[in-house]
């Protein structure tokens, strides 16, 4: 887990991080065993040096993962802002469309009944005048 030659960093899955942590713990256990080896006079010094290197590597890996997570988070926040803007635009377009379409909406039932009543009254008046 590290930086690519072109400077870009790979994003890591939880499984990759868990695998790396497990490998680091196994390496640490091996170093502890090596440090307690009674037959090797410099085992403690070698183990301490290796543990220091492992710790430095761990710090670098955590830094890389942290930076990758920070970049991903920044990207997601940007995408969320873009989606909110797009959603707002779509809602505004929908409201404008509804306003324009309102002129084509049928009148309410009460208005229809009133118009029908007036038409019937006109026909009755017209029919009554023809008979007279």
MARFIKOL-486227 format. One record per atom (N, C-alpha, C, O): residue number from 0; atom name; x, y, z. Coordinates in steps of 0.2 Angstrom, whole numbers, plus 2048, in hexadecimal, padded with zeros to 3 digits. Layout:
REM MARFIKOL-486227
+-----+-------+-----+-----+-----+
! num ! atome !   u !   v !   w !
+-----+-------+-----+-----+-----+
! NUM !    CA !   X !   Y !   Z !
...
+-----+-------+-----+-----+-----+
REM end
This chain:
REM MARFIKOL-486227
+-----+-------+-----+-----+-----+
! num ! atome !   u !   v !   w !
+-----+-------+-----+-----+-----+
!   0 !     N ! 804 ! 7FA ! 800 !
!   0 !    CA ! 800 ! 800 ! 800 !
!   0 !     C ! 804 ! 806 ! 800 !
!   0 !     O ! 807 ! 808 ! 805 !
!   1 !     N ! 805 ! 809 ! 7FA !
!   1 !    CA ! 809 ! 80F ! 7FA !
!   1 !     C ! 807 ! 814 ! 7F4 !
!   1 !     O ! 802 ! 812 ! 7F1 !
!   2 !     N ! 80B ! 819 ! 7F3 !
!   2 !    CA ! 80A ! 81D ! 7EE !
!   2 !     C ! 80C ! 81B ! 7E7 !
!   2 !     O ! 811 ! 817 ! 7E7 !
!   3 !     N ! 808 ! 81C ! 7E2 !
!   3 !    CA ! 80A ! 819 ! 7DB !
!   3 !     C ! 810 ! 81E ! 7D9 !
!   3 !     O ! 810 ! 824 ! 7DB !
!   4 !     N ! 814 ! 81C ! 7D4 !
!   4 !    CA ! 819 ! 820 ! 7D1 !
!   4 !     C ! 817 ! 827 ! 7CE !
!   4 !     O ! 81A ! 82C ! 7CF !
!   5 !     N ! 811 ! 827 ! 7CC !
!   5 !    CA ! 80E ! 82D ! 7C9 !
!   5 !     C ! 80B ! 832 ! 7CE !
!   5 !     O ! 809 ! 837 ! 7CD !
!   6 !     N ! 80C ! 830 ! 7D5 !
!   6 !    CA ! 80A ! 834 ! 7DA !
!   6 !     C ! 803 ! 833 ! 7DC !
!   6 !     O ! 801 ! 835 ! 7E2 !
!   7 !     N ! 7FF ! 82F ! 7D9 !
!   7 !    CA ! 7F8 ! 82E ! 7DB !
!   7 !     C ! 7F8 ! 828 ! 7E0 !
!   7 !     O ! 7FD ! 824 ! 7E0 !
!   8 !     N ! 7F3 ! 829 ! 7E4 !
!   8 !    CA ! 7F3 ! 823 ! 7E9 !
!   8 !     C ! 7ED ! 81F ! 7E8 !
!   8 !     O ! 7E7 ! 821 ! 7E6 !
!   9 !     N ! 7EE ! 819 ! 7EA !
!   9 !    CA ! 7E8 ! 814 ! 7E9 !
!   9 !     C ! 7E4 ! 814 ! 7EF !
!   9 !     O ! 7E6 ! 816 ! 7F4 !
!  10 !     N ! 7DD ! 813 ! 7EE !
!  10 !    CA ! 7D9 ! 813 ! 7F4 !
!  10 !     C ! 7D9 ! 80C ! 7F6 !
!  10 !     O ! 7D9 ! 807 ! 7F2 !
!  11 !     N ! 7D8 ! 80B ! 7FD !
!  11 !    CA ! 7D8 ! 805 ! 800 !
!  11 !     C ! 7D1 ! 802 ! 802 !
!  11 !     O ! 7CD ! 806 ! 805 !
!  12 !     N ! 7D0 ! 7FC ! 802 !
!  12 !    CA ! 7CA ! 7F9 ! 805 !
!  12 !     C ! 7CC ! 7F7 ! 80C !
!  12 !     O ! 7D1 ! 7F7 ! 80E !
!  13 !     N ! 7C6 ! 7F6 ! 80F !
!  13 !    CA ! 7C7 ! 7F4 ! 816 !
!  13 !     C ! 7CB ! 7ED ! 817 !
!  13 !     O ! 7CF ! 7EC ! 81C !
!  14 !     N ! 7CA ! 7E9 ! 812 !
!  14 !    CA ! 7CD ! 7E2 ! 812 !
!  14 !     C ! 7D5 ! 7E3 ! 811 !
!  14 !     O ! 7D8 ! 7E0 ! 814 !
!  15 !     N ! 7D7 ! 7E8 ! 80D !
!  15 !    CA ! 7DE ! 7E9 ! 80C !
!  15 !     C ! 7E1 ! 7EC ! 812 !
!  15 !     O ! 7E7 ! 7EA ! 814 !
!  16 !     N ! 7DE ! 7F0 ! 815 !
!  16 !    CA ! 7E0 ! 7F3 ! 81C !
!  16 !     C ! 7E1 ! 7EE ! 821 !
!  16 !     O ! 7E6 ! 7ED ! 825 !
!  17 !     N ! 7DB ! 7EA ! 822 !
!  17 !    CA ! 7DC ! 7E4 ! 827 !
!  17 !     C ! 7E1 ! 7DF ! 825 !
!  17 !     O ! 7E5 ! 7DD ! 82A !
!  18 !     N ! 7E2 ! 7DE ! 81F !
!  18 !    CA ! 7E8 ! 7D9 ! 81D !
!  18 !     C ! 7EF ! 7DC ! 81F !
!  18 !     O ! 7F3 ! 7D9 ! 821 !
!  19 !     N ! 7EF ! 7E3 ! 81D !
!  19 !    CA ! 7F6 ! 7E6 ! 81F !
!  19 !     C ! 7F7 ! 7E6 ! 826 !
!  19 !     O ! 7FC ! 7E4 ! 829 !
!  20 !     N ! 7F2 ! 7E7 ! 82A !
!  20 !    CA ! 7F2 ! 7E7 ! 832 !
!  20 !     C ! 7F4 ! 7E0 ! 834 !
!  20 !     O ! 7F8 ! 7E0 ! 839 !
!  21 !     N ! 7F1 ! 7DB ! 831 !
!  21 !    CA ! 7F2 ! 7D4 ! 833 !
!  21 !     C ! 7FA ! 7D3 ! 832 !
!  21 !     O ! 7FD ! 7D0 ! 836 !
!  22 !     N ! 7FC ! 7D5 ! 82C !
!  22 !    CA ! 803 ! 7D3 ! 82A !
!  22 !     C ! 808 ! 7D7 ! 82F !
!  22 !     O ! 80D ! 7D4 ! 831 !
!  23 !     N ! 806 ! 7DD ! 831 !
!  23 !    CA ! 80B ! 7E1 ! 835 !
!  23 !     C ! 80B ! 7DD ! 83C !
!  23 !     O ! 810 ! 7DD ! 83F !
!  24 !     N ! 805 ! 7DB ! 83E !
!  24 !    CA ! 805 ! 7D8 ! 845 !
!  24 !     C ! 809 ! 7D1 ! 845 !
!  24 !     O ! 80C ! 7CF ! 849 !
!  25 !     N ! 808 ! 7CD ! 83F !
!  25 !    CA ! 80C ! 7C7 ! 83E !
!  25 !     C ! 814 ! 7C9 ! 83E !
!  25 !     O ! 818 ! 7C5 ! 841 !
!  26 !     N ! 816 ! 7CE ! 83B !
!  26 !    CA ! 81D ! 7D0 ! 83B !
!  26 !     C ! 81F ! 7D2 ! 841 !
!  26 !     O ! 825 ! 7D0 ! 843 !
!  27 !     N ! 81B ! 7D6 ! 845 !
!  27 !    CA ! 81D ! 7D8 ! 84C !
!  27 !     C ! 81E ! 7D2 ! 851 !
!  27 !     O ! 822 ! 7D1 ! 855 !
!  28 !     N ! 819 ! 7CD ! 850 !
!  28 !    CA ! 81A ! 7C7 ! 854 !
!  28 !     C ! 820 ! 7C3 ! 852 !
!  28 !     O ! 824 ! 7C0 ! 857 !
!  29 !     N ! 822 ! 7C3 ! 84C !
!  29 !    CA ! 829 ! 7C0 ! 84A !
!  29 !     C ! 82F ! 7C3 ! 84D !
!  29 !     O ! 833 ! 7C0 ! 84F !
!  30 !     N ! 82E ! 7CA ! 84D !
!  30 !    CA ! 834 ! 7CE ! 850 !
!  30 !     C ! 834 ! 7CD ! 857 !
!  30 !     O ! 83A ! 7CD ! 85A !
!  31 !     N ! 82F ! 7CC ! 85B !
!  31 !    CA ! 82F ! 7CB ! 862 !
!  31 !     C ! 832 ! 7C4 ! 863 !
!  31 !     O ! 836 ! 7C3 ! 868 !
!  32 !     N ! 830 ! 7BF ! 85F !
!  32 !    CA ! 834 ! 7B8 ! 860 !
!  32 !     C ! 83B ! 7B9 ! 85F !
!  32 !     O ! 83F ! 7B6 ! 862 !
!  33 !     N ! 83D ! 7BD ! 85A !
!  33 !    CA ! 844 ! 7BE ! 858 !
!  33 !     C ! 848 ! 7C1 ! 85E !
!  33 !     O ! 84D ! 7BF ! 85F !
!  34 !     N ! 844 ! 7C6 ! 861 !
!  34 !    CA ! 848 ! 7CA ! 866 !
!  34 !     C ! 849 ! 7C6 ! 86C !
!  34 !     O ! 84E ! 7C7 ! 870 !
!  35 !     N ! 845 ! 7C1 ! 86D !
!  35 !    CA ! 846 ! 7BC ! 873 !
!  35 !     C ! 84A ! 7B6 ! 872 !
!  35 !     O ! 84A ! 7B2 ! 876 !
!  36 !     N ! 84D ! 7B6 ! 86C !
!  36 !    CA ! 851 ! 7B0 ! 86A !
!  36 !     C ! 857 ! 7B0 ! 86E !
!  36 !     O ! 85C ! 7B5 ! 86D !
!  37 !     N ! 858 ! 7AB ! 873 !
!  37 !    CA ! 85E ! 7AB ! 877 !
!  37 !     C ! 865 ! 7AA ! 874 !
!  37 !     O ! 86A ! 7AB ! 876 !
!  38 !     N ! 865 ! 7A6 ! 86E !
!  38 !    CA ! 86B ! 7A4 ! 86A !
!  38 !     C ! 86E ! 7AA ! 866 !
!  38 !     O ! 873 ! 7A9 ! 863 !
!  39 !     N ! 86B ! 7AF ! 866 !
!  39 !    CA ! 86D ! 7B5 ! 861 !
!  39 !     C ! 86F ! 7BB ! 865 !
!  39 !     O ! 86A ! 7BE ! 868 !
!  40 !     N ! 875 ! 7BD ! 866 !
!  40 !    CA ! 877 ! 7C3 ! 86A !
!  40 !     C ! 874 ! 7C9 ! 868 !
!  40 !     O ! 873 ! 7CE ! 86C !
!  41 !     N ! 873 ! 7CA ! 862 !
!  41 !    CA ! 870 ! 7D1 ! 85F !
!  41 !     C ! 869 ! 7D1 ! 85D !
!  41 !     O ! 867 ! 7D5 ! 85A !
!  42 !     N ! 866 ! 7CB ! 860 !
!  42 !    CA ! 85E ! 7CB ! 85E !
!  42 !     C ! 85A ! 7D0 ! 860 !
!  42 !     O ! 856 ! 7D3 ! 85D !
!  43 !     N ! 85B ! 7D3 ! 866 !
!  43 !    CA ! 857 ! 7D8 ! 869 !
!  43 !     C ! 858 ! 7DF ! 865 !
!  43 !     O ! 854 ! 7E2 ! 863 !
!  44 !     N ! 85F ! 7E0 ! 863 !
!  44 !    CA ! 860 ! 7E6 ! 85F !
!  44 !     C ! 85D ! 7E6 ! 858 !
!  44 !     O ! 85A ! 7EA ! 856 !
!  45 !     N ! 85E ! 7E0 ! 855 !
!  45 !    CA ! 85B ! 7DF ! 84E !
!  45 !     C ! 853 ! 7DF ! 84F !
!  45 !     O ! 850 ! 7E2 ! 84A !
!  46 !     N ! 850 ! 7DD ! 854 !
!  46 !    CA ! 849 ! 7DD ! 854 !
!  46 !     C ! 847 ! 7E4 ! 855 !
!  46 !     O ! 842 ! 7E6 ! 853 !
!  47 !     N ! 84A ! 7E8 ! 85A !
!  47 !    CA ! 849 ! 7EF ! 85B !
!  47 !     C ! 849 ! 7F3 ! 854 !
!  47 !     O ! 845 ! 7F7 ! 853 !
!  48 !     N ! 84F ! 7F2 ! 851 !
!  48 !    CA ! 84F ! 7F5 ! 84A !
!  48 !     C ! 84A ! 7F4 ! 845 !
!  48 !     O ! 847 ! 7F8 ! 842 !
!  49 !     N ! 848 ! 7ED ! 845 !
!  49 !    CA ! 843 ! 7EB ! 840 !
!  49 !     C ! 83C ! 7EE ! 843 !
!  49 !     O ! 838 ! 7F0 ! 83F !
!  50 !     N ! 83B ! 7EE ! 849 !
!  50 !    CA ! 835 ! 7F1 ! 84C !
!  50 !     C ! 834 ! 7F8 ! 84A !
!  50 !     O ! 82F ! 7FB ! 849 !
!  51 !     N ! 83A ! 7FC ! 84B !
!  51 !    CA ! 83A ! 803 ! 849 !
!  51 !     C ! 838 ! 804 ! 842 !
!  51 !     O ! 834 ! 808 ! 840 !
!  52 !     N ! 83B ! 800 ! 83E !
!  52 !    CA ! 839 ! 800 ! 836 !
!  52 !     C ! 832 ! 7FF ! 835 !
!  52 !     O ! 82F ! 802 ! 831 !
!  53 !     N ! 82F ! 7FA ! 839 !
!  53 !    CA ! 828 ! 7F8 ! 838 !
!  53 !     C ! 824 ! 7FE ! 83A !
!  53 !     O ! 81F ! 7FF ! 837 !
!  54 !     N ! 826 ! 801 ! 840 !
!  54 !    CA ! 822 ! 806 ! 842 !
!  54 !     C ! 822 ! 80C ! 83D !
!  54 !     O ! 81D ! 80F ! 83C !
!  55 !     N ! 828 ! 80E ! 83A !
!  55 !    CA ! 828 ! 813 ! 835 !
!  55 !     C ! 824 ! 811 ! 82F !
!  55 !     O ! 820 ! 815 ! 82C !
!  56 !     N ! 824 ! 80B ! 82D !
!  56 !    CA ! 820 ! 809 ! 827 !
!  56 !     C ! 819 ! 809 ! 829 !
!  56 !     O ! 815 ! 80B ! 825 !
!  57 !     N ! 817 ! 808 ! 82F !
!  57 !    CA ! 810 ! 808 ! 831 !
!  57 !     C ! 80D ! 80F ! 831 !
!  57 !     O ! 808 ! 811 ! 82F !
!  58 !     N ! 812 ! 814 ! 833 !
!  58 !    CA ! 810 ! 81B ! 833 !
!  58 !     C ! 80F ! 81D ! 82C !
!  58 !     O ! 80A ! 821 ! 82B !
!  59 !     N ! 813 ! 81B ! 827 !
!  59 !    CA ! 812 ! 81D ! 820 !
!  59 !     C ! 80C ! 81A ! 81D !
!  59 !     O ! 808 ! 81E ! 81A !
!  60 !     N ! 80B ! 814 ! 81F !
!  60 !    CA ! 804 ! 811 ! 81C !
!  60 !     C ! 7FE ! 814 ! 81F !
!  60 !     O ! 7F9 ! 815 ! 81B !
!  61 !     N ! 7FE ! 816 ! 825 !
!  61 !    CA ! 7F8 ! 819 ! 828 !
!  61 !     C ! 7F8 ! 820 ! 825 !
!  61 !     O ! 7F2 ! 823 ! 823 !
!  62 !     N ! 7FD ! 824 ! 824 !
!  62 !    CA ! 7FD ! 82A ! 820 !
!  62 !     C ! 7FA ! 82A ! 819 !
!  62 !     O ! 7F6 ! 82E ! 817 !
!  63 !     N ! 7FC ! 824 ! 815 !
!  63 !    CA ! 7FA ! 823 ! 80F !
!  63 !     C ! 7F2 ! 822 ! 80F !
!  63 !     O ! 7EF ! 825 ! 80B !
!  64 !     N ! 7F0 ! 81D ! 813 !
!  64 !    CA ! 7E9 ! 81C ! 814 !
!  64 !     C ! 7E5 ! 822 ! 816 !
!  64 !     O ! 7E0 ! 823 ! 813 !
!  65 !     N ! 7E8 ! 826 ! 81B !
!  65 !    CA ! 7E4 ! 82C ! 81D !
!  65 !     C ! 7E3 ! 831 ! 817 !
!  65 !     O ! 7DE ! 834 ! 816 !
!  66 !     N ! 7E9 ! 832 ! 813 !
!  66 !    CA ! 7E8 ! 836 ! 80E !
!  66 !     C ! 7E4 ! 834 ! 809 !
!  66 !     O ! 7E0 ! 838 ! 806 !
!  67 !     N ! 7E4 ! 82E ! 807 !
!  67 !    CA ! 7DF ! 82B ! 802 !
!  67 !     C ! 7D8 ! 82C ! 805 !
!  67 !     O ! 7D4 ! 82E ! 801 !
!  68 !     N ! 7D7 ! 82B ! 80B !
!  68 !    CA ! 7D0 ! 82B ! 80E !
!  68 !     C ! 7CE ! 833 ! 80D !
!  68 !     O ! 7C8 ! 834 ! 80C !
!  69 !     N ! 7D2 ! 837 ! 80F !
!  69 !    CA ! 7D1 ! 83E ! 80F !
!  69 !     C ! 7CF ! 840 ! 808 !
!  69 !     O ! 7CA ! 844 ! 806 !
!  70 !     N ! 7D3 ! 83E ! 803 !
!  70 !    CA ! 7D2 ! 840 ! 7FC !
!  70 !     C ! 7CB ! 83D ! 7F9 !
!  70 !     O ! 7C7 ! 840 ! 7F6 !
!  71 !     N ! 7CA ! 837 ! 7FB !
!  71 !    CA ! 7C3 ! 834 ! 7FA !
!  71 !     C ! 7BD ! 838 ! 7FD !
!  71 !     O ! 7B8 ! 839 ! 7F9 !
!  72 !     N ! 7BE ! 83A ! 803 !
!  72 !    CA ! 7B9 ! 83E ! 806 !
!  72 !     C ! 7B8 ! 844 ! 803 !
!  72 !     O ! 7B2 ! 846 ! 802 !
!  73 !     N ! 7BD ! 848 ! 801 !
!  73 !    CA ! 7BD ! 84E ! 7FE !
!  73 !     C ! 7B9 ! 84D ! 7F7 !
!  73 !     O ! 7B5 ! 851 ! 7F5 !
!  74 !     N ! 7BB ! 848 ! 7F3 !
!  74 !    CA ! 7B7 ! 846 ! 7ED !
!  74 !     C ! 7B0 ! 845 ! 7EE !
!  74 !     O ! 7AC ! 847 ! 7EA !
!  75 !     N ! 7AE ! 841 ! 7F3 !
!  75 !    CA ! 7A7 ! 83F ! 7F4 !
!  75 !     C ! 7A3 ! 846 ! 7F6 !
!  75 !     O ! 79E ! 847 ! 7F4 !
!  76 !     N ! 7A6 ! 84A ! 7FA !
!  76 !    CA ! 7A3 ! 850 ! 7FC !
!  76 !     C ! 7A2 ! 855 ! 7F6 !
!  76 !     O ! 79D ! 858 ! 7F5 !
!  77 !     N ! 7A7 ! 855 ! 7F1 !
!  77 !    CA ! 7A6 ! 859 ! 7EB !
!  77 !     C ! 7A0 ! 856 ! 7E7 !
!  77 !     O ! 79C ! 859 ! 7E4 !
!  78 !     N ! 7A0 ! 84F ! 7E6 !
!  78 !    CA ! 79A ! 84C ! 7E3 !
!  78 !     C ! 794 ! 84D ! 7E6 !
!  78 !     O ! 78F ! 84E ! 7E3 !
!  79 !     N ! 793 ! 84D ! 7ED !
!  79 !    CA ! 78D ! 84E ! 7F0 !
!  79 !     C ! 78B ! 856 ! 7EF !
!  79 !     O ! 785 ! 857 ! 7EE !
!  80 !     N ! 78F ! 85A ! 7EF !
!  80 !    CA ! 78E ! 861 ! 7ED !
!  80 !     C ! 78B ! 862 ! 7E6 !
!  80 !     O ! 786 ! 865 ! 7E5 !
!  81 !     N ! 78E ! 85E ! 7E2 !
!  81 !    CA ! 78C ! 85F ! 7DB !
!  81 !     C ! 785 ! 85C ! 7DA !
!  81 !     O ! 781 ! 85E ! 7D6 !
!  82 !     N ! 784 ! 856 ! 7DE !
!  82 !    CA ! 77D ! 853 ! 7DD !
!  82 !     C ! 778 ! 858 ! 7E0 !
!  82 !     O ! 772 ! 858 ! 7DE !
!  83 !     N ! 779 ! 85B ! 7E6 !
!  83 !    CA ! 775 ! 860 ! 7E9 !
!  83 !     C ! 773 ! 865 ! 7E4 !
!  83 !     O ! 76D ! 867 ! 7E3 !
!  84 !     N ! 778 ! 868 ! 7E1 !
!  84 !    CA ! 777 ! 86D ! 7DC !
!  84 !     C ! 772 ! 86B ! 7D6 !
!  84 !     O ! 76E ! 86E ! 7D4 !
!  85 !     N ! 774 ! 865 ! 7D4 !
!  85 !    CA ! 770 ! 862 ! 7CE !
!  85 !     C ! 769 ! 861 ! 7D0 !
!  85 !     O ! 764 ! 862 ! 7CD !
!  86 !     N ! 768 ! 85E ! 7D7 !
!  86 !    CA ! 761 ! 85D ! 7D9 !
!  86 !     C ! 75D ! 863 ! 7DA !
!  86 !     O ! 757 ! 864 ! 7D8 !
!  87 !     N ! 761 ! 869 ! 7DC !
!  87 !    CA ! 75D ! 86F ! 7DD !
!  87 !     C ! 75B ! 872 ! 7D6 !
!  87 !     O ! 756 ! 874 ! 7D5 !
!  88 !     N ! 760 ! 871 ! 7D1 !
!  88 !    CA ! 75E ! 873 ! 7CA !
!  88 !     C ! 758 ! 86F ! 7C7 !
!  88 !     O ! 753 ! 872 ! 7C4 !
!  89 !     N ! 758 ! 869 ! 7C9 !
!  89 !    CA ! 752 ! 864 ! 7C6 !
!  89 !     C ! 74C ! 866 ! 7CA !
!  89 !     O ! 747 ! 867 ! 7C6 !
!  90 !     N ! 74C ! 868 ! 7D0 !
!  90 !    CA ! 746 ! 86A ! 7D4 !
!  90 !     C ! 743 ! 870 ! 7D1 !
!  90 !     O ! 73D ! 871 ! 7D0 !
!  91 !     N ! 748 ! 875 ! 7CF !
!  91 !    CA ! 746 ! 87C ! 7CD !
!  91 !     C ! 743 ! 87B ! 7C6 !
!  91 !     O ! 73E ! 87E ! 7C4 !
!  92 !     N ! 746 ! 876 ! 7C2 !
!  92 !    CA ! 743 ! 875 ! 7BB !
!  92 !     C ! 73C ! 872 ! 7BC !
!  92 !     O ! 738 ! 873 ! 7B8 !
!  93 !     N ! 73C ! 86D ! 7C0 !
!  93 !    CA ! 735 ! 86A ! 7C1 !
!  93 !     C ! 730 ! 86F ! 7C3 !
!  93 !     O ! 72A ! 86F ! 7C1 !
!  94 !     N ! 731 ! 873 ! 7C8 !
!  94 !    CA ! 72D ! 878 ! 7CA !
!  94 !     C ! 72B ! 87D ! 7C4 !
!  94 !     O ! 725 ! 87F ! 7C4 !
!  95 !     N ! 730 ! 87F ! 7C0 !
!  95 !    CA ! 72E ! 884 ! 7BB !
!  95 !     C ! 72A ! 880 ! 7B6 !
!  95 !     O ! 725 ! 883 ! 7B3 !
!  96 !     N ! 72B ! 87A ! 7B4 !
!  96 !    CA ! 727 ! 876 ! 7B0 !
!  96 !     C ! 720 ! 875 ! 7B2 !
!  96 !     O ! 71B ! 875 ! 7AE !
!  97 !     N ! 71F ! 874 ! 7B9 !
!  97 !    CA ! 718 ! 873 ! 7BC !
!  97 !     C ! 714 ! 87A ! 7BB !
!  97 !     O ! 70E ! 87A ! 7B9 !
!  98 !     N ! 718 ! 87F ! 7BC !
!  98 !    CA ! 715 ! 886 ! 7BB !
!  98 !     C ! 712 ! 887 ! 7B4 !
!  98 !     O ! 70D ! 889 ! 7B2 !
!  99 !     N ! 717 ! 885 ! 7AF !
!  99 !    CA ! 715 ! 885 ! 7A8 !
!  99 !     C ! 70F ! 881 ! 7A6 !
!  99 !     O ! 70B ! 882 ! 7A2 !
! 100 !     N ! 70F ! 87B ! 7A9 !
! 100 !    CA ! 70A ! 876 ! 7A7 !
! 100 !     C ! 703 ! 877 ! 7AB !
! 100 !     O ! 6FE ! 874 ! 7A9 !
! 101 !     N ! 703 ! 87C ! 7B0 !
! 101 !    CA ! 6FD ! 87D ! 7B3 !
! 101 !     C ! 6F8 ! 880 ! 7AF !
! 101 !     O ! 6F2 ! 87E ! 7B0 !
! 102 !     N ! 6FA ! 883 ! 7A9 !
! 102 !    CA ! 6F5 ! 886 ! 7A5 !
! 102 !     C ! 6F1 ! 881 ! 7A1 !
! 102 !     O ! 6EC ! 882 ! 79E !
! 103 !     N ! 6F4 ! 87B ! 7A0 !
! 103 !    CA ! 6F1 ! 875 ! 79D !
! 103 !     C ! 6ED ! 871 ! 7A1 !
! 103 !     O ! 6EA ! 86C ! 79F !
! 104 !     N ! 6ED ! 872 ! 7A8 !
! 104 !    CA ! 6EA ! 86D ! 7AD !
! 104 !     C ! 6E2 ! 86F ! 7AC !
! 104 !     O ! 6E0 ! 874 ! 7AB !
! 105 !     N ! 6DE ! 869 ! 7AD !
! 105 !    CA ! 6D7 ! 86A ! 7AC !
! 105 !     C ! 6D5 ! 86E ! 7B2 !
! 105 !     O ! 6D8 ! 86E ! 7B8 !
! 106 !     N ! 6CF ! 872 ! 7B1 !
! 106 !    CA ! 6CC ! 876 ! 7B7 !
! 106 !     C ! 6CA ! 871 ! 7BD !
! 106 !     O ! 6C9 ! 86B ! 7BB !
! 107 !     N ! 6C9 ! 873 ! 7C3 !
! 107 !    CA ! 6C7 ! 86F ! 7C8 !
! 107 !     C ! 6BF ! 86D ! 7C7 !
! 107 !     O ! 6BC ! 870 ! 7C3 !
! 108 !     N ! 6BD ! 868 ! 7CA !
! 108 !    CA ! 6B6 ! 865 ! 7C8 !
! 108 !     C ! 6B1 ! 86A ! 7CA !
! 108 !     O ! 6AC ! 86A ! 7C6 !
! 109 !     N ! 6B2 ! 86E ! 7CF !
! 109 !    CA ! 6AD ! 873 ! 7D1 !
! 109 !     C ! 6AC ! 878 ! 7CB !
! 109 !     O ! 6A6 ! 87A ! 7C9 !
! 110 !     N ! 6B2 ! 87A ! 7C8 !
! 110 !    CA ! 6B1 ! 87F ! 7C2 !
! 110 !     C ! 6AE ! 87C ! 7BC !
! 110 !     O ! 6AA ! 87F ! 7B9 !
! 111 !     N ! 6AF ! 875 ! 7BB !
! 111 !    CA ! 6AC ! 872 ! 7B6 !
! 111 !     C ! 6A5 ! 872 ! 7B6 !
! 111 !     O ! 6A1 ! 873 ! 7B2 !
! 112 !     N ! 6A2 ! 870 ! 7BD !
! 112 !    CA ! 69B ! 870 ! 7BE !
! 112 !     C ! 698 ! 877 ! 7BD !
! 112 !     O ! 692 ! 877 ! 7BA !
! 113 !     N ! 69B ! 87C ! 7BF !
! 113 !    CA ! 698 ! 882 ! 7BE !
! 113 !     C ! 698 ! 884 ! 7B7 !
! 113 !     O ! 693 ! 887 ! 7B5 !
! 114 !     N ! 69D ! 883 ! 7B3 !
! 114 !    CA ! 69D ! 884 ! 7AC !
! 114 !     C ! 697 ! 880 ! 7A8 !
! 114 !     O ! 694 ! 883 ! 7A4 !
! 115 !     N ! 697 ! 87A ! 7AA !
! 115 !    CA ! 691 ! 876 ! 7A7 !
! 115 !     C ! 68A ! 879 ! 7A9 !
! 115 !     O ! 686 ! 879 ! 7A5 !
! 116 !     N ! 68A ! 87B ! 7AF !
! 116 !    CA ! 683 ! 87E ! 7B1 !
! 116 !     C ! 682 ! 884 ! 7AD !
! 116 !     O ! 67C ! 885 ! 7AB !
! 117 !     N ! 687 ! 888 ! 7AC !
! 117 !    CA ! 685 ! 88E ! 7A8 !
! 117 !     C ! 684 ! 88C ! 7A1 !
! 117 !     O ! 67F ! 88F ! 79E !
! 118 !     N ! 687 ! 887 ! 79E !
! 118 !    CA ! 686 ! 885 ! 797 !
! 118 !     C ! 67E ! 883 ! 797 !
! 118 !     O ! 67B ! 884 ! 792 !
! 119 !     N ! 67C ! 87F ! 79C !
! 119 !    CA ! 676 ! 87C ! 79C !
! 119 !     C ! 670 ! 882 ! 79C !
! 119 !     O ! 66B ! 881 ! 799 !
! 120 !     N ! 672 ! 886 ! 7A0 !
! 120 !    CA ! 66E ! 88C ! 7A1 !
! 120 !     C ! 66D ! 890 ! 79B !
! 120 !     O ! 667 ! 892 ! 799 !
! 121 !     N ! 672 ! 891 ! 797 !
! 121 !    CA ! 672 ! 894 ! 791 !
! 121 !     C ! 66E ! 890 ! 78C !
! 121 !     O ! 66A ! 893 ! 788 !
! 122 !     N ! 66F ! 88A ! 78B !
! 122 !    CA ! 66B ! 886 ! 787 !
! 122 !     C ! 663 ! 886 ! 789 !
! 122 !     O ! 65F ! 886 ! 784 !
! 123 !     N ! 662 ! 886 ! 78F !
! 123 !    CA ! 65B ! 886 ! 791 !
! 123 !     C ! 658 ! 88D ! 78F !
! 123 !     O ! 652 ! 88D ! 78D !
! 124 !     N ! 65C ! 892 ! 790 !
! 124 !    CA ! 659 ! 899 ! 78E !
! 124 !     C ! 658 ! 899 ! 787 !
! 124 !     O ! 653 ! 89C ! 784 !
! 125 !     N ! 65D ! 897 ! 783 !
! 125 !    CA ! 65D ! 897 ! 77C !
! 125 !     C ! 657 ! 893 ! 779 !
! 125 !     O ! 653 ! 895 ! 775 !
! 126 !     N ! 656 ! 88D ! 77C !
! 126 !    CA ! 650 ! 888 ! 77A !
! 126 !     C ! 64A ! 88B ! 77C !
! 126 !     O ! 645 ! 88B ! 778 !
! 127 !     N ! 649 ! 88F ! 782 !
! 127 !    CA ! 643 ! 892 ! 784 !
! 127 !     C ! 641 ! 898 ! 77F !
! 127 !     O ! 63B ! 899 ! 77E !
! 128 !     N ! 646 ! 89C ! 77D !
! 128 !    CA ! 645 ! 8A1 ! 778 !
! 128 !     C ! 643 ! 89F ! 771 !
! 128 !     O ! 63F ! 8A2 ! 76E !
! 129 !     N ! 645 ! 899 ! 76F !
! 129 !    CA ! 643 ! 897 ! 769 !
! 129 !     C ! 63C ! 894 ! 769 !
! 129 !     O ! 638 ! 895 ! 764 !
! 130 !     N ! 63A ! 892 ! 76E !
! 130 !    CA ! 633 ! 88F ! 76F !
! 130 !     C ! 62E ! 895 ! 76F !
! 130 !     O ! 628 ! 894 ! 76E !
! 131 !     N ! 630 ! 89B ! 772 !
! 131 !    CA ! 62B ! 8A0 ! 773 !
! 131 !     C ! 62A ! 8A4 ! 76C !
! 131 !     O ! 626 ! 8A9 ! 76D !
+-----+-------+-----+-----+-----+
REM end
